[in-house]
Amino acid sequence: MKKIHWLILAGVLVLIVMGLFLYQKATDDTYKGMTIIPENHEDIPLFEGLKPREHDYVMDKNLWIDIYHFYLKELPKLGWNLEFEGSALNDGDPDNDWGGFHSGWRKNGFEGELYISAYYNQHEDQTEVMFDKTPIYNSTTWIHNIPESICIYQNLDDEECFEMNDQTKIQQIAAFINDDAFDWEEEVLPRQNTGVIEFGDLKIKVLYENEKEIYFQSERGTKMMKPDPGFFELTNLSP
């Protein structure tokens, strides 16, 4: 009887260990693409209903505006200072209200910058939210004067460009390049796509690919930016 008792106990312990291992494995897979996990930080609240999915969080329906206002209200209460923000609400076009928002936050004692962005995926009928922790980099202003129009080439070999005359959109694109993209002096990794944006005499190459970081290259150097969906919507560049 004692032998059977010990065998049963050993079997239970094996099941417990296996269960813990499988739980840990599932947890690691869920968060493996994230640089920061809000659930592990008391000062980073998670909007109710968001579920983790490897590199981002998702929830059904178009709720990015509610999420946008939630973080603008709640994070300052927890000591966070807003460094930059932008949203589709700022362009005055209600047809773009699904386009989402991006924001950067800093706080004393937090090493780096907290980046939060969201947009509505119309095809999946889901709101997708990304939290990211990034080092604090310098961001040199490349575009000082906003031209009346800009030219956007989808590829380096294109002879004709998409001409944009909408001043609001031009200013938003310039803000992405000036403020959201930071100076980059390290290795530039290859990307599948290369477009060009002409701001007057300044030609800016745009190296991009799916959800990978975007590189901007010009006579003024190199900058890098997170793959913000709002940027692709504004420029009509297709990752």
WOKAWO-V30328 format. One record per residue. N is the residue number from 1. RES is the residue in one letter. PSI is psi in degrees with one decimal (999 if undefined). OMEGA is omega in radians with two decimals (none if undefined). Layout:
BEGIN
N,RES,PSI,OMEGA ; N,RES,PSI,OMEGA
END
This chain:
BEGIN
1,M,-40.4,-3.13 ; 2,K,-38.6,-3.13 ; 3,K,-43.0,3.11 ; 4,I,-41.0,3.13 ; 5,H,-45.7,-3.13 ; 6,W,-35.4,3.09 ; 7,L,-41.9,3.11 ; 8,I,-44.3,3.14 ; 9,L,-42.9,3.12 ; 10,A,-39.9,3.12 ; 11,G,-41.3,3.11 ; 12,V,-43.6,3.14 ; 13,L,-39.6,3.11 ; 14,V,-43.5,3.13 ; 15,L,-39.7,3.14 ; 16,I,-46.0,3.14 ; 17,V,-43.6,3.12 ; 18,M,-39.9,3.12 ; 19,G,-43.4,3.11 ; 20,L,-40.2,3.13 ; 21,F,-45.9,-3.13 ; 22,L,-37.2,3.11 ; 23,Y,-44.7,3.13 ; 24,Q,-39.5,3.13 ; 25,K,-43.7,3.14 ; 26,A,-39.4,3.13 ; 27,T,-44.1,3.13 ; 28,D,-42.4,-3.14 ; 29,D,-37.2,-3.11 ; 30,T,-39.3,-3.03 ; 31,Y,9.8,-2.96 ; 32,K,-25.6,-3.11 ; 33,G,10.4,-3.06 ; 34,M,141.3,3.06 ; 35,T,-16.9,3.09 ; 36,I,141.8,-3.11 ; 37,I,109.3,-3.09 ; 38,P,-36.0,-3.11 ; 39,E,-19.7,-3.14 ; 40,N,3.5,-3.10 ; 41,H,120.7,-3.13 ; 42,E,-23.9,-3.09 ; 43,D,12.5,3.05 ; 44,I,89.9,-3.11 ; 45,P,149.5,3.10 ; 46,L,123.4,3.14 ; 47,F,132.0,-3.06 ; 48,E,127.9,3.11 ; 49,G,-15.5,3.14 ; 50,L,136.2,3.14 ; 51,K,135.5,-3.12 ; 52,P,145.9,3.13 ; 53,R,78.8,3.11 ; 54,E,-75.0,-3.06 ; 55,H,-6.3,-3.14 ; 56,D,-174.4,3.09 ; 57,Y,146.7,-3.10 ; 58,V,156.0,2.96 ; 59,M,155.9,-3.09 ; 60,D,153.7,3.05 ; 61,K,170.1,-3.11 ; 62,N,94.6,-3.06 ; 63,L,18.3,-3.06 ; 64,W,-29.9,3.14 ; 65,I,-42.3,3.09 ; 66,D,-40.9,3.13 ; 67,I,-41.2,3.11 ; 68,Y,-50.8,-3.12 ; 69,H,-32.0,3.13 ; 70,F,-48.6,-3.09 ; 71,Y,-32.9,3.05 ; 72,L,-29.7,-3.12 ; 73,K,-43.6,-2.97 ; 74,E,-38.7,-3.06 ; 75,L,-42.2,3.09 ; 76,P,-30.7,3.11 ; 77,K,-23.8,-3.09 ; 78,L,15.6,3.03 ; 79,G,3.6,-3.11 ; 80,W,140.6,3.08 ; 81,N,129.6,-3.14 ; 82,L,121.2,3.14 ; 83,E,-38.3,3.09 ; 84,F,155.6,3.05 ; 85,E,153.9,3.09 ; 86,G,150.8,-3.13 ; 87,S,164.5,3.10 ; 88,A,-14.3,3.11 ; 89,L,-19.9,-3.05 ; 90,N,-11.9,-3.06 ; 91,D,-4.5,3.06 ; 92,G,2.1,-3.12 ; 93,D,108.7,-3.10 ; 94,P,-20.5,3.12 ; 95,D,-16.2,-3.13 ; 96,N,7.7,-3.02 ; 97,D,-6.4,3.06 ; 98,W,-7.1,-2.93 ; 99,G,-21.1,3.03 ; 100,G,-168.6,-3.11 ; 101,F,164.8,3.00 ; 102,H,150.0,-3.11 ; 103,S,151.4,3.10 ; 104,G,137.4,-3.04 ; 105,W,145.5,3.06 ; 106,R,155.1,-3.12 ; 107,K,142.3,3.09 ; 108,N,130.1,-3.13 ; 109,G,-10.6,3.11 ; 110,F,119.5,-3.09 ; 111,E,100.6,3.14 ; 112,G,-158.7,-3.10 ; 113,E,136.5,3.09 ; 114,L,123.0,-3.13 ; 115,Y,127.1,3.11 ; 116,I,129.1,3.09 ; 117,S,159.3,3.12 ; 118,A,152.2,3.00 ; 119,Y,165.1,-3.10 ; 120,Y,120.2,3.08 ; 121,N,101.9,-3.05 ; 122,Q,-35.2,-3.08 ; 123,H,-37.0,-3.12 ; 124,E,-6.3,-3.07 ; 125,D,47.6,-3.13 ; 126,Q,148.2,2.95 ; 127,T,128.4,-3.11 ; 128,E,127.6,-3.05 ; 129,V,134.3,3.13 ; 130,M,132.8,3.02 ; 131,F,135.2,-3.10 ; 132,D,141.7,3.04 ; 133,K,120.4,-3.09 ; 134,T,149.4,3.02 ; 135,P,159.3,3.11 ; 136,I,116.2,-3.12 ; 137,Y,162.3,3.02 ; 138,N,149.8,3.12 ; 139,S,102.8,-3.12 ; 140,T,138.5,3.10 ; 141,T,119.1,3.11 ; 142,W,-36.2,-3.02 ; 143,I,106.2,-3.10 ; 144,H,-34.7,-3.13 ; 145,N,129.1,-3.13 ; 146,I,117.2,3.14 ; 147,P,167.0,3.12 ; 148,E,-27.5,3.12 ; 149,S,158.3,3.06 ; 150,I,160.9,3.13 ; 151,C,131.6,3.14 ; 152,I,120.6,3.09 ; 153,Y,129.0,3.13 ; 154,Q,-34.4,-3.12 ; 155,N,159.2,-3.13 ; 156,L,-32.8,-3.06 ; 157,D,-5.4,-3.11 ; 158,D,136.1,3.09 ; 159,E,-27.8,3.13 ; 160,E,145.0,-3.10 ; 161,C,164.9,2.98 ; 162,F,114.4,-3.10 ; 163,E,126.4,-3.14 ; 164,M,129.2,-3.13 ; 165,N,-5.4,-3.12 ; 166,D,111.4,-3.06 ; 167,Q,-36.6,3.14 ; 168,T,-45.4,-3.13 ; 169,K,-38.0,3.12 ; 170,I,-42.8,3.12 ; 171,Q,-36.7,3.13 ; 172,Q,-40.0,3.10 ; 173,I,-43.1,3.11 ; 174,A,-37.6,3.13 ; 175,A,-39.0,3.08 ; 176,F,-47.5,-3.07 ; 177,I,-41.8,-3.10 ; 178,N,-46.6,-2.92 ; 179,D,-42.8,-3.05 ; 180,D,-27.7,3.10 ; 181,A,133.7,-3.10 ; 182,F,156.9,-3.11 ; 183,D,137.6,-3.05 ; 184,W,120.3,-3.14 ; 185,E,4.1,3.14 ; 186,E,-171.1,-3.09 ; 187,E,138.3,3.06 ; 188,V,113.4,-3.10 ; 189,L,148.1,-3.11 ; 190,P,148.1,3.08 ; 191,R,152.3,-3.08 ; 192,Q,-32.3,-3.02 ; 193,N,143.6,3.06 ; 194,T,116.5,3.06 ; 195,G,178.9,3.13 ; 196,V,135.2,3.01 ; 197,I,125.7,3.14 ; 198,E,114.2,3.01 ; 199,F,88.7,-3.06 ; 200,G,-123.1,-3.14 ; 201,D,-8.3,-3.11 ; 202,L,116.3,3.09 ; 203,K,125.5,-3.09 ; 204,I,117.4,3.04 ; 205,K,140.7,3.12 ; 206,V,109.5,3.13 ; 207,L,120.0,-3.03 ; 208,Y,159.4,-3.12 ; 209,E,114.7,3.07 ; 210,N,-122.6,-3.06 ; 211,E,20.3,3.12 ; 212,K,160.7,-3.13 ; 213,E,147.9,3.12 ; 214,I,137.6,3.03 ; 215,Y,136.8,2.98 ; 216,F,131.6,3.13 ; 217,Q,134.2,3.10 ; 218,S,-176.9,3.09 ; 219,E,-12.8,-3.12 ; 220,R,2.3,3.08 ; 221,G,-152.3,-3.12 ; 222,T,140.7,3.05 ; 223,K,157.9,3.11 ; 224,M,145.3,-3.12 ; 225,M,149.2,3.04 ; 226,K,150.6,-3.09 ; 227,P,79.6,-3.08 ; 228,D,125.4,3.13 ; 229,P,-31.8,3.14 ; 230,G,-35.6,3.12 ; 231,F,-43.7,-3.13 ; 232,F,-36.1,3.12 ; 233,E,-42.2,-3.12 ; 234,L,-40.5,-3.02 ; 235,T,-10.9,-3.06 ; 236,N,17.6,3.04 ; 237,L,134.5,-3.05 ; 238,S,106.9,-3.13 ; 239,P,999,none
END
